[in-house]
Amino acid sequence: MRLMPLFLAATVHAATAQANESAYTDRNLDACKTLAKEEEGESITMKCAGYKKVPVYFKEGDLRQSQTYGPIGKDWLDGAFETFGPFNHTNAKIEWRLDGGGAPFATIVRWFVADPETTDDTNTRYGQVLVVSTVATPDNPASCVVGYVDALENKDANALARQIADGEAAGFICGKDEPRWQGKRGKLAGEPMRNLPETAQ
């Protein structure tokens, strides 16, 4: 009878040790390396520090931003741009979802999406969307969006985003699987805009 509590404790400890966890980093554009820049189109591609040795690739063009993560291939670096139709920008903080071994497999980043009906120089209203993305690996050098959560419409937005990350990111196939919305979606969430490399079609 005394062995049962010890057995249960060991089982709980093992389950806890394998549970997914979060780590957080702050992207600093001033410290990023510029990989490509077009003055006329005001577009830029940068490589930034991420989680440990896992990089963040940041893109901006036409007042819209996109991010991918991990050792992505050249086709994804050059051809991928997932963002929103309205003007937008990303939060600097990145939540990394880590598996039981401590390896990042997904990210969660807050996007601020401008409302076209109220956008002007002095009064811009923004929607907020948590974007869940995969993290590329040497064996799978693609990083793409898995899903979206409207952060203004869902009180448990962070928990919903983690559900998408933990439940779908590992098996998500970029270019084949379609990202989905989780929870309620309001009118300020904006419409996603996805451009993927030809190799993913």
Backbone torsions as a table, in degrees:
resi	resn	phi	psi	omega
1	MET	NA	-31.3	-179.2
2	ARG	-73.5	-21.1	-178.7
3	LEU	-73.9	-25.3	-175.7
4	MET	-61.4	-48.8	178.6
5	PRO	-60.6	-38.2	179.3
6	LEU	-64.8	-41.2	179.2
7	PHE	-64.1	-44.4	179.3
8	LEU	-64.5	-40.7	178.9
9	ALA	-62.2	-40.7	179.6
10	ALA	-66.6	-38.3	179.3
11	THR	-65.6	-45.1	178.8
12	VAL	-62.5	-41.6	179.8
13	HIS	-62.5	-42.6	-179.6
14	ALA	-65.0	-41.2	179.4
15	ALA	-64.8	-40.1	179.9
16	THR	-65.7	-39.2	-177.9
17	ALA	-64.8	-27.5	-177.9
18	GLN	-93.9	-2.8	-176.9
19	ALA	-70.0	148.7	176.1
20	ASN	-69.4	146.0	-179.7
21	GLU	-132.2	172.5	179.2
22	SER	-117.7	145.2	170.3
23	ALA	-130.2	154.5	-174.0
24	TYR	-128.3	140.0	174.2
25	THR	-134.2	161.3	176.4
26	ASP	-117.0	120.8	177.9
27	ARG	-74.9	130.9	-179.5
28	ASN	-118.5	100.9	-176.1
29	LEU	-61.9	-29.5	179.5
30	ASP	-66.2	-22.6	-179.4
31	ALA	-100.9	1.5	-177.9
32	CYS	-81.3	156.5	178.2
33	LYS	-95.9	126.8	178.5
34	THR	-77.8	124.1	179.8
35	LEU	-98.7	-33.7	179.5
36	ALA	-155.5	146.8	-179.3
37	LYS	-152.6	134.1	176.5
38	GLU	-120.4	112.6	-174.9
39	GLU	-64.9	-46.1	-174.9
40	GLU	-65.5	-43.0	-179.4
41	GLY	-85.6	-3.6	-178.7
42	GLU	51.8	41.2	177.2
43	SER	-109.1	150.6	-177.5
44	ILE	-149.9	146.2	173.9
45	THR	-124.4	129.4	-175.7
46	MET	-133.4	150.8	173.9
47	LYS	-109.6	124.3	-174.5
48	CYS	-122.0	159.1	174.7
49	ALA	-68.6	141.6	179.7
50	GLY	-124.8	-126.2	179.6
51	TYR	-96.1	115.8	-175.8
52	LYS	54.0	-117.3	-178.4
53	LYS	-98.0	8.5	-179.0
54	VAL	-88.7	115.1	-174.6
55	PRO	-81.1	165.6	173.1
56	VAL	-118.4	131.6	176.3
57	TYR	-108.2	119.0	-175.4
58	PHE	-109.7	133.9	175.9
59	LYS	-128.7	146.7	173.4
60	GLU	-142.2	136.8	176.5
61	GLY	-160.9	135.8	178.7
62	ASP	54.1	42.4	177.4
63	LEU	61.0	30.9	175.1
64	ARG	-132.5	147.3	-175.2
65	GLN	-123.3	156.9	179.7
66	SER	-147.2	149.6	178.1
67	GLN	-141.2	141.4	171.3
68	THR	-129.8	167.3	-168.3
69	TYR	-140.8	142.3	176.3
70	GLY	90.0	-175.0	-177.3
71	PRO	-77.4	73.9	-178.5
72	ILE	-73.2	152.6	177.6
73	GLY	-76.0	166.6	-176.9
74	LYS	-62.0	-35.9	179.9
75	ASP	-64.0	-36.4	178.2
76	TRP	-75.5	-36.2	178.2
77	LEU	-63.4	-42.1	-176.8
78	ASP	-83.0	-35.0	-168.2
79	GLY	-107.1	-14.0	-176.2
80	ALA	-89.7	133.6	174.3
81	PHE	-154.8	97.9	179.2
82	GLU	-109.1	123.0	-173.9
83	THR	-152.4	-148.3	175.4
84	PHE	-128.1	154.6	179.7
85	GLY	-60.5	-48.7	176.8
86	PRO	-68.8	161.3	174.5
87	PHE	-55.4	145.7	-175.2
88	ASN	-159.1	167.0	172.0
89	HIS	-151.9	158.0	-175.7
90	THR	-99.9	152.6	171.4
91	ASN	-75.0	149.2	-178.4
92	ALA	-73.3	-25.4	-176.7
93	LYS	-78.9	134.9	179.1
94	ILE	-120.8	126.7	172.6
95	GLU	-95.5	123.6	178.7
96	TRP	-103.9	126.7	173.7
97	ARG	-90.2	126.3	-175.4
98	LEU	-110.0	140.3	177.1
99	ASP	-80.6	-175.7	-176.5
100	GLY	-60.8	-22.2	178.6
101	GLY	-94.1	2.4	177.9
102	GLY	88.4	8.5	-179.6
103	ALA	-91.1	134.4	178.8
104	PRO	-74.0	133.5	179.6
105	PHE	-124.3	-10.0	179.1
106	ALA	-157.1	159.0	175.5
107	THR	-128.5	156.4	174.2
108	ILE	-130.9	122.2	-177.5
109	VAL	-133.9	139.7	179.2
110	ARG	-86.3	126.3	175.2
111	TRP	-103.6	138.9	173.2
112	PHE	-105.2	114.3	-172.6
113	VAL	-110.1	119.6	-176.6
114	ALA	-70.1	142.0	174.2
115	ASP	-85.0	112.4	-176.6
116	PRO	-58.1	-26.1	-177.1
117	GLU	-75.8	-17.8	-178.3
118	THR	-123.1	7.3	-176.5
119	THR	-76.9	119.6	170.2
120	ASP	-154.0	-171.6	-174.3
121	ASP	-69.1	-24.2	-173.2
122	THR	-119.5	-14.9	-174.3
123	ASN	-142.0	92.5	179.3
124	THR	-116.8	124.2	176.6
125	ARG	-97.8	137.0	-175.9
126	TYR	-120.7	138.4	163.9
127	GLY	-84.4	163.5	178.6
128	GLN	-130.9	126.0	-177.4
129	VAL	-128.9	129.4	172.0
130	LEU	-85.0	122.4	-177.9
131	VAL	-107.5	123.4	179.5
132	VAL	-100.2	128.0	-178.3
133	SER	-129.4	157.3	174.4
134	THR	-81.4	163.2	175.0
135	VAL	-113.9	125.3	-178.8
136	ALA	-67.1	155.9	174.8
137	THR	-131.4	165.5	177.2
138	PRO	-57.1	-33.8	179.3
139	ASP	-80.1	-22.2	-179.5
140	ASN	-137.7	80.7	-171.9
141	PRO	-79.9	46.7	177.7
142	ALA	-129.5	139.7	176.9
143	SER	-132.1	129.6	-176.0
144	CYS	-152.6	172.6	-178.8
145	VAL	-78.4	133.6	177.9
146	VAL	-98.1	-39.3	-176.6
147	GLY	-170.4	174.4	-175.4
148	TYR	-134.8	147.8	173.2
149	VAL	-135.1	126.6	176.2
150	ASP	-73.7	109.8	-174.2
151	ALA	-74.1	-17.7	179.0
152	LEU	-88.3	-22.7	-176.3
153	GLU	-97.5	-14.5	-176.2
154	ASN	-124.3	117.0	-179.8
155	LYS	-63.6	-30.0	-179.6
156	ASP	-102.0	38.6	-173.7
157	ALA	-57.9	-42.3	-178.4
158	ASN	-64.5	-41.2	178.7
159	ALA	-65.0	-39.3	178.1
160	LEU	-64.6	-40.6	178.9
161	ALA	-64.3	-38.9	177.9
162	ARG	-67.7	-32.4	176.3
163	GLN	-62.5	-43.2	177.6
164	ILE	-62.8	-47.1	-178.3
165	ALA	-59.7	-49.6	-174.8
166	ASP	-72.9	-31.0	-175.1
167	GLY	-91.9	-22.4	-170.8
168	GLU	-128.4	-24.6	-172.1
169	ALA	-62.3	-43.2	-174.5
170	ALA	-61.0	-36.8	-178.3
171	GLY	-100.8	5.9	-176.1
172	PHE	-75.2	132.8	179.9
173	ILE	-106.7	109.8	-179.1
174	CYS	-62.6	132.9	-179.9
175	GLY	90.7	-15.9	179.1
176	LYS	-114.6	-51.0	179.9
177	ASP	-82.4	149.0	-179.0
178	GLU	-103.0	132.7	175.6
179	PRO	-66.7	153.7	-177.4
180	ARG	-133.0	160.8	174.7
181	TRP	-88.8	139.9	176.7
182	GLN	-116.5	133.0	179.3
183	GLY	82.3	-162.4	-178.9
184	LYS	-76.3	148.1	178.6
185	ARG	-128.3	120.5	-179.2
186	GLY	-94.6	176.3	-175.4
187	LYS	-73.6	-14.6	179.9
188	LEU	-91.1	0.3	-176.0
189	ALA	-70.9	-22.8	-179.5
190	GLY	79.0	166.3	179.6
191	GLU	-105.1	124.7	179.4
192	PRO	-60.5	149.9	176.1
193	MET	-127.4	121.9	-173.5
194	ARG	-124.0	120.1	170.9
195	ASN	-119.3	119.2	-179.4
196	LEU	-116.7	155.6	179.4
197	PRO	-63.3	155.5	-178.8
198	GLU	-59.8	-30.0	-179.3
199	THR	-66.9	-16.6	-179.0
200	ALA	-92.8	-7.1	-176.7
201	GLN	-79.4	NA	NA
